[in-house]
Structures are given as C-alpha cells and as structure tokens.
C-alpha cells in the first residue's frame, strides 16, 4: 500500500473515531469523553462500544491507539464542549 493510500486510510479511521466521539457526546448531554490515553471510554452505559472495532493503522496493521506514531491519533478535550482529534499521517498530521 502506497503512502497516499495509507494516509487516506488514517483519515478514514479518524473519521470513524470522530463519529463515535460525537455519538458519545449526543448521549451524554453534549459532553465529550475525557482524554485518557489508550482508554476505551467510547462505550454507552451498558458497555456497548460506539465504534464497532477500532480501525487498524495502515502503517502497523494493529488497532489505532492514542499515540503520535504514524497511523495513530491523539485526542484531547480543551473544554467539555469541544474536542481535538488528530490523525498522524506519513507527512504530518490531519485533524
């Protein structure tokens, strides 16, 4: 898989995580999940995940995690009503 395809896969994986984060916020009074490294906080009150399966990093072929390695992401919550999700691509970052 070429660099552009891997970067596109990171963007797609980040989009999946973004949808899960936004779904979590809708169910939790518009409050985003806390930024806890390598956490599985994206679950509802019954423990059902908002993302069926964490996307795999095209660079390592393991589930994407909260790290700055290529193909992973970083997530932060500057305020309870905002979040920042960054996907780490081969030539920089995409938010």
Secondary structure, DSSP 8 states (H G I E B T S, - for coil): --HHHHHHHHHHHHHHHHHHHHHHHHHTTT------TT----B-TTS-BSSSS--B-TTTSSB--BSSSTT-EEEEEEETTEEEEEEEETTEEE-
